Amino acid sequence: MRFVPLLVALLLCSSAALPGEHPAPIRALIANGVTIRGEMQAPKGFRGYIGKYQGDPIPIYLLPDGEHVVVGTLYDTRADDLTEAPFQAATKPGLDPALWDQLAKARWIAEGSTRSTRIVYVFTDTECPFCHRFWLASRPYLRADKVQVRDIIVAVIAPASFGRGAAVLAAPDPSAAWKSNELAFGHSPVKPLVRVDARTRAAIASNKQLLDLFNAHGTPVIVYRDRFGHVRMTQGTPDDLTMQAIFGN
């Protein structure tokens, strides 16, 4: 990732007398020409910001001591880039809010808190191993009772996707059927339907049409609102930082 080398000289600027609600090191950057456009996900203990300097967006991290900042890319002990994905996610435009309203009208299966105002939509397929990984990874967040995940069943992965997805939706308790499928993924007790009623068939078709609006290929496709209320989408099994962005932790 590229950033403006000149900013390295700004990192030790004193800002004790500067006004504003930002921490002192961030105010120092602002005083030296940096514009703060928002925040981004950061590793535990750090606080990530999206800055802009001479027209270029830059990643900024407030260190755990609250007294220093660094500008640029963070790497972990495996030399994995911890900045690129959160930076790109935070700087790309949000999706059309009207799409969020369409998701609310879809036929979905709710998991988690019924009282939560934080909602996460997931386009998922009963035969999708990556969807299953996300389902497993989401369990701790759901146990915290602070979010509701709404699973939107589509049939795009395998021949069994349509029949098993229909069986889940047409079950007397779709939530229980979906949980059974995931708990025994690969050996699901939910048997694909041979005959699918018109209402269930229409729901799966409608869900696929809705998925197509996101120009996504494959599943899972996860749609959520970030901390600023912007509608965001991610595809595939999210990494830890993206999970934090999705679930607001």
Secondary structure, DSSP 8 states (H G I E B T S, - for coil): ----GGGGGGTT---TT--SSS-HHHHHHHHTT-EEEEEE---TT-EEEEEEETTEEEEEEE-TTSS-EEES--B-TT--BSSHHHHHHHHS--B-HHHHHHHHTS--EEEE-SS-S-EEEEEE-TT-HHHHHHHHHHHHHHHTTS-EEEEEE---SSHHHHHHHHHHHHSSSHHHHHHHHHHTTTS-SS---SS--HHHHHHHHHHHHHHHTTT--SS-EEEEE-TTS-EEEEESS--HHHHHHHHT-
